[in-house]
């Protein structure tokens, strides 16, 4: 793998990034597109003074979504652990 330099546009400003491969490049480009899309949604629906306001709201929304996803993933891991324990107890009771 060879690092490559790419450019993405966020809030009408170009940002140069170094990525590892084509898959990573695709992820960064999709992320930049998501930010731009969300900024457009906020611009249509809310009053704002400048693009920094839009970026702040988009950042907040993505952070909330991340935290919700993280909580869900932790809950799923805990549920999986509990189900394994129940399965183990059932196996033991069937063997007795």
ChimeraX commands (.cxc) that place a marker at each C-alpha (Angstrom):
marker #1 position 0.00,0.00,0.00 radius 0.5
marker #1 position 1.19,3.41,-0.91 radius 0.5
marker #1 position -0.16,6.57,0.68 radius 0.5
marker #1 position -1.77,8.98,-1.70 radius 0.5
marker #1 position -2.74,12.61,-1.43 radius 0.5
marker #1 position -6.38,13.51,-2.09 radius 0.5
marker #1 position -8.40,16.68,-1.86 radius 0.5
marker #1 position -11.93,16.96,-0.50 radius 0.5
marker #1 position -14.17,20.01,-0.41 radius 0.5
marker #1 position -15.97,20.89,2.83 radius 0.5
marker #1 position -17.91,24.15,3.16 radius 0.5
marker #1 position -16.53,25.26,-0.21 radius 0.5
marker #1 position -12.95,24.90,1.02 radius 0.5
marker #1 position -10.47,22.30,-0.21 radius 0.5
marker #1 position -8.68,20.09,2.29 radius 0.5
marker #1 position -5.74,17.92,1.34 radius 0.5
marker #1 position -5.50,14.56,3.08 radius 0.5
marker #1 position -3.18,11.59,2.93 radius 0.5
marker #1 position -4.98,8.25,2.65 radius 0.5
marker #1 position -3.68,4.69,2.56 radius 0.5
marker #1 position -5.57,3.16,-0.34 radius 0.5
marker #1 position -8.61,3.43,-2.63 radius 0.5
marker #1 position -11.00,2.09,0.03 radius 0.5
marker #1 position -9.86,4.69,2.52 radius 0.5
marker #1 position -10.13,7.38,-0.15 radius 0.5
marker #1 position -13.71,6.31,-0.84 radius 0.5
marker #1 position -14.58,6.54,2.87 radius 0.5
marker #1 position -13.16,10.07,3.14 radius 0.5
marker #1 position -14.95,11.19,-0.01 radius 0.5
marker #1 position -18.26,9.74,1.22 radius 0.5
marker #1 position -17.77,11.42,4.59 radius 0.5
marker #1 position -17.10,14.79,2.95 radius 0.5
marker #1 position -20.20,14.32,0.79 radius 0.5
marker #1 position -22.28,13.50,3.88 radius 0.5
marker #1 position -21.07,16.66,5.61 radius 0.5
marker #1 position -21.93,18.75,2.56 radius 0.5
marker #1 position -25.37,17.14,2.29 radius 0.5
marker #1 position -26.15,17.73,5.97 radius 0.5
marker #1 position -24.94,21.33,5.69 radius 0.5
marker #1 position -27.37,21.82,2.80 radius 0.5
marker #1 position -30.22,20.38,4.87 radius 0.5
marker #1 position -29.44,22.67,7.80 radius 0.5
marker #1 position -29.11,25.67,5.48 radius 0.5
marker #1 position -32.59,25.05,4.08 radius 0.5
marker #1 position -34.27,24.51,7.43 radius 0.5
marker #1 position -32.54,26.84,9.88 radius 0.5
marker #1 position -31.32,30.39,10.08 radius 0.5
marker #1 position -27.55,30.69,10.28 radius 0.5
marker #1 position -24.97,33.45,10.23 radius 0.5
marker #1 position -22.15,31.63,8.47 radius 0.5
marker #1 position -20.88,28.23,7.43 radius 0.5
marker #1 position -19.24,27.73,10.82 radius 0.5
marker #1 position -22.73,27.58,12.37 radius 0.5
marker #1 position -23.70,24.90,9.86 radius 0.5
marker #1 position -20.49,22.94,10.46 radius 0.5
marker #1 position -21.04,23.09,14.22 radius 0.5
marker #1 position -24.58,21.71,13.91 radius 0.5
marker #1 position -23.50,18.97,11.48 radius 0.5
marker #1 position -20.65,18.03,13.82 radius 0.5
marker #1 position -23.05,17.88,16.76 radius 0.5
marker #1 position -25.49,15.69,14.82 radius 0.5
marker #1 position -22.76,13.24,13.78 radius 0.5
marker #1 position -21.41,13.09,17.35 radius 0.5
marker #1 position -24.88,12.30,18.70 radius 0.5
marker #1 position -25.37,9.60,16.05 radius 0.5
marker #1 position -21.98,8.11,16.93 radius 0.5
marker #1 position -22.78,8.02,20.64 radius 0.5
marker #1 position -26.17,6.43,20.00 radius 0.5
marker #1 position -24.57,3.82,17.75 radius 0.5
marker #1 position -21.84,3.17,20.32 radius 0.5
marker #1 position -24.43,2.68,23.08 radius 0.5
marker #1 position -26.40,0.30,20.85 radius 0.5
marker #1 position -23.28,-1.69,19.99 radius 0.5
marker #1 position -22.36,-1.99,23.69 radius 0.5
marker #1 position -25.91,-3.10,24.47 radius 0.5
marker #1 position -25.76,-5.72,21.74 radius 0.5
marker #1 position -22.45,-7.03,23.08 radius 0.5
marker #1 position -23.90,-7.28,26.59 radius 0.5
marker #1 position -26.99,-9.06,25.27 radius 0.5
marker #1 position -24.83,-11.49,23.31 radius 0.5
marker #1 position -22.80,-12.22,26.46 radius 0.5
marker #1 position -25.96,-12.84,28.49 radius 0.5
marker #1 position -27.39,-15.12,25.80 radius 0.5
marker #1 position -24.20,-17.16,25.78 radius 0.5
marker #1 position -24.46,-17.54,29.56 radius 0.5
marker #1 position -28.08,-18.67,29.27 radius 0.5
marker #1 position -27.12,-21.09,26.50 radius 0.5
marker #1 position -24.36,-22.50,28.67 radius 0.5
marker #1 position -26.75,-22.95,31.60 radius 0.5
marker #1 position -29.26,-24.71,29.35 radius 0.5
marker #1 position -26.55,-27.02,28.02 radius 0.5
marker #1 position -25.51,-27.89,31.58 radius 0.5
marker #1 position -29.09,-28.59,32.66 radius 0.5
marker #1 position -29.68,-30.84,29.63 radius 0.5
marker #1 position -26.58,-32.88,30.46 radius 0.5
marker #1 position -27.70,-33.50,34.05 radius 0.5
marker link #1:1,2 radius 0.2
marker link #1:2,3 radius 0.2
marker link #1:3,4 radius 0.2
marker link #1:4,5 radius 0.2
marker link #1:5,6 radius 0.2
marker link #1:6,7 radius 0.2
marker link #1:7,8 radius 0.2
marker link #1:8,9 radius 0.2
marker link #1:9,10 radius 0.2
marker link #1:10,11 radius 0.2
marker link #1:11,12 radius 0.2
marker link #1:12,13 radius 0.2
marker link #1:13,14 radius 0.2
marker link #1:14,15 radius 0.2
marker link #1:15,16 radius 0.2
marker link #1:16,17 radius 0.2
marker link #1:17,18 radius 0.2
marker link #1:18,19 radius 0.2
marker link #1:19,20 radius 0.2
marker link #1:20,21 radius 0.2
marker link #1:21,22 radius 0.2
marker link #1:22,23 radius 0.2
marker link #1:23,24 radius 0.2
marker link #1:24,25 radius 0.2
marker link #1:25,26 radius 0.2
marker link #1:26,27 radius 0.2
marker link #1:27,28 radius 0.2
marker link #1:28,29 radius 0.2
marker link #1:29,30 radius 0.2
marker link #1:30,31 radius 0.2
marker link #1:31,32 radius 0.2
marker link #1:32,33 radius 0.2
marker link #1:33,34 radius 0.2
marker link #1:34,35 radius 0.2
marker link #1:35,36 radius 0.2
marker link #1:36,37 radius 0.2
marker link #1:37,38 radius 0.2
marker link #1:38,39 radius 0.2
marker link #1:39,40 radius 0.2
marker link #1:40,41 radius 0.2
marker link #1:41,42 radius 0.2
marker link #1:42,43 radius 0.2
marker link #1:43,44 radius 0.2
marker link #1:44,45 radius 0.2
marker link #1:45,46 radius 0.2
marker link #1:46,47 radius 0.2
marker link #1:47,48 radius 0.2
marker link #1:48,49 radius 0.2
marker link #1:49,50 radius 0.2
marker link #1:50,51 radius 0.2
marker link #1:51,52 radius 0.2
marker link #1:52,53 radius 0.2
marker link #1:53,54 radius 0.2
marker link #1:54,55 radius 0.2
marker link #1:55,56 radius 0.2
marker link #1:56,57 radius 0.2
marker link #1:57,58 radius 0.2
marker link #1:58,59 radius 0.2
marker link #1:59,60 radius 0.2
marker link #1:60,61 radius 0.2
marker link #1:61,62 radius 0.2
marker link #1:62,63 radius 0.2
marker link #1:63,64 radius 0.2
marker link #1:64,65 radius 0.2
marker link #1:65,66 radius 0.2
marker link #1:66,67 radius 0.2
marker link #1:67,68 radius 0.2
marker link #1:68,69 radius 0.2
marker link #1:69,70 radius 0.2
marker link #1:70,71 radius 0.2
marker link #1:71,72 radius 0.2
marker link #1:72,73 radius 0.2
marker link #1:73,74 radius 0.2
marker link #1:74,75 radius 0.2
marker link #1:75,76 radius 0.2
marker link #1:76,77 radius 0.2
marker link #1:77,78 radius 0.2
marker link #1:78,79 radius 0.2
marker link #1:79,80 radius 0.2
marker link #1:80,81 radius 0.2
marker link #1:81,82 radius 0.2
marker link #1:82,83 radius 0.2
marker link #1:83,84 radius 0.2
marker link #1:84,85 radius 0.2
marker link #1:85,86 radius 0.2
marker link #1:86,87 radius 0.2
marker link #1:87,88 radius 0.2
marker link #1:88,89 radius 0.2
marker link #1:89,90 radius 0.2
marker link #1:90,91 radius 0.2
marker link #1:91,92 radius 0.2
marker link #1:92,93 radius 0.2
marker link #1:93,94 radius 0.2
marker link #1:94,95 radius 0.2
marker link #1:95,96 radius 0.2
view
